[in-house]
Amino acid sequence: MDSTEARSLSPVAVTATAADHIESFHKALDLVARERRYLTLMEAFPFPDTQKFVLDMIKQGNPHFVATVEDEVVGWCDISRHFFPAHRHRGSLGMGIIEAYRGQGLGRRLMLAALKQARASGFIRIELSVHADNARAIALYERVGFLKEGVQKRSVLIDGRFLDAVNMAILLDEQ
């Protein structure tokens, strides 16, 4: 069965991440990272580090959502609250979707779920950084309400190729 057939037969659920999603989340993160195109990671962190990150996100009440098909994670969106007290109203958004599930509206579903929880948890400002050549992601972020705030020239270096990064943010109290 090819990935198109798999998508048509199995509905995609978007849910808050639970401990039993961690192994599958780690695999999805690694798949997207190894594409060396969308994330600044080149591969997933070691499993124990990923497990600690996700469990800490859940414990702290930070938004962390996964998209699953038959209990396998195919995408995620998370928002990490900033550490310093004067920045606690801010969070950084990270997300990814494995290739077979892109272009299906899943990114929007994940992001809206994470932003809804962020608003309910008292976040005011959500920030992200996206590779400047990722036009689809930038368009999605803009449709959801993110605004471009600046460009970091030659911010990313992957396989000898420099990429600019676009910094974007959304102010949840202005939505």
C-alpha positions in Angstrom: 0.0 0.0 0.0 1.5 3.4 -0.9 1.3 6.5 1.3 -1.7 7.9 -0.6 -3.7 4.8 0.0 -2.7 4.8 3.6 -3.9 8.4 4.0 -7.3 7.6 2.5 -7.9 4.5 4.6 -6.8 5.8 8.0 -8.1 9.0 9.6 -5.6 11.3 11.3 -6.3 12.2 14.9 -4.8 15.3 16.5 -4.4 14.8 20.3 -2.4 16.1 23.2 0.8 14.2 23.4 0.8 11.4 26.0 3.7 9.3 27.3 2.7 6.4 25.1 3.3 8.6 22.0 7.0 9.3 22.8 8.6 6.5 21.0 6.6 7.1 17.8 7.2 10.9 18.2 10.9 10.3 18.3 10.8 8.3 15.1 8.8 11.0 13.3 11.1 13.7 14.6 14.1 11.7 13.3 12.5 11.1 9.9 11.9 14.9 9.4 15.3 15.9 10.8 17.1 13.5 8.5 15.6 15.2 5.4 18.0 18.0 6.3 15.6 20.5 4.9 13.1 21.8 7.4 14.6 21.4 10.8 17.9 22.6 12.2 18.4 19.2 13.7 20.1 16.7 11.5 18.7 13.7 13.4 16.6 13.3 16.5 18.2 13.7 19.9 18.9 10.4 21.6 15.7 8.8 22.8 16.2 9.5 26.5 16.6 13.2 25.8 13.5 13.2 23.7 11.6 11.3 26.4 12.7 13.8 29.0 11.7 16.8 26.8 8.2 15.4 26.1 7.6 14.4 29.7 8.8 17.8 30.9 6.5 19.5 28.4 3.5 17.5 29.6 4.4 18.1 33.3 4.8 21.9 32.7 1.5 22.1 30.8 3.1 23.3 27.7 1.2 22.7 24.4 2.4 19.5 22.7 0.2 17.9 20.2 0.7 14.9 17.8 -1.1 13.8 14.7 -1.5 10.0 14.7 -2.6 7.3 12.3 -3.3 4.0 13.9 -1.2 5.1 17.0 1.8 6.1 14.8 2.8 9.8 15.1 2.9 11.4 11.6 3.2 15.0 12.8 3.6 17.3 15.9 3.4 20.8 17.1 4.7 22.1 20.4 5.2 25.4 22.2 7.9 25.7 24.8 7.5 28.4 27.4 10.6 30.6 27.8 12.5 30.1 31.0 13.3 33.6 32.3 10.5 35.1 34.5 10.4 38.3 32.3 9.9 36.1 29.3 7.3 33.6 30.7 4.6 35.1 28.5 6.5 33.9 25.4 6.8 30.6 23.8 8.6 29.1 20.9 6.7 26.9 18.4 8.2 23.9 16.7 6.5 21.5 14.4 7.0 18.9 11.7 5.0 16.5 9.5 6.4 13.4 7.9 6.5 13.7 4.1 3.6 11.3 3.3 1.1 13.5 5.3 2.1 17.0 4.1 -0.3 19.1 2.1 -3.4 17.7 3.8 -4.1 20.6 6.3 -2.6 18.7 9.1 -0.1 21.5 10.0 -3.0 23.9 10.5 -4.9 21.5 12.7 -1.9 20.9 14.9 -1.0 24.5 15.1 -4.6 25.6 16.0 -4.7 23.0 18.7 -1.4 24.2 20.2 -2.3 27.8 20.0 -5.7 27.2 21.6 -3.9 25.5 24.6 -1.3 28.3 24.7 -3.9 30.9 24.9 -5.7 29.0 27.7 -2.4 28.6 29.5 -1.7 32.3 29.5 0.8 32.6 26.7 0.7 36.0 25.0 3.4 35.8 22.4 4.4 32.8 20.3 7.5 32.9 18.2 9.1 30.7 15.5 11.9 30.7 13.1 11.5 29.1 9.7 14.0 28.6 6.8 13.4 31.4 4.3 13.1 28.9 1.4 10.2 27.1 3.1 7.4 29.1 1.3 4.7 26.6 2.2 5.4 26.8 5.9 5.6 30.6 5.8 2.3 30.8 4.0 0.7 28.5 6.6 2.0 30.6 9.5 0.7 33.8 7.9 -2.7 32.2 7.3 -2.9 31.4 11.0 -1.9 34.9 12.0 1.8 35.0 12.4 3.6 38.1 11.2 7.2 38.3 9.8 9.4 40.2 12.2 12.8 39.9 10.6 15.3 37.8 8.7 18.5 36.4 10.1 20.9 36.2 7.1 22.9 33.0 6.8 21.5 31.7 10.0 21.5 28.1 9.1 24.3 26.0 7.6 23.3 22.6 6.3 25.6 20.5 4.1 27.7 23.5 3.2 24.6 25.6 2.2 23.6 28.7 4.1 20.0 29.5 4.6 18.3 32.6 5.9 15.8 32.2 8.7 12.6 34.2 8.9 11.5 35.2 12.4 7.7 35.3 12.9 5.4 35.8 15.9 1.8 36.0 16.8 0.3 38.0 19.7 -2.5 35.9 21.1 -4.0 38.8 23.1 -4.6 40.6 19.8 -6.4 37.8 18.0 
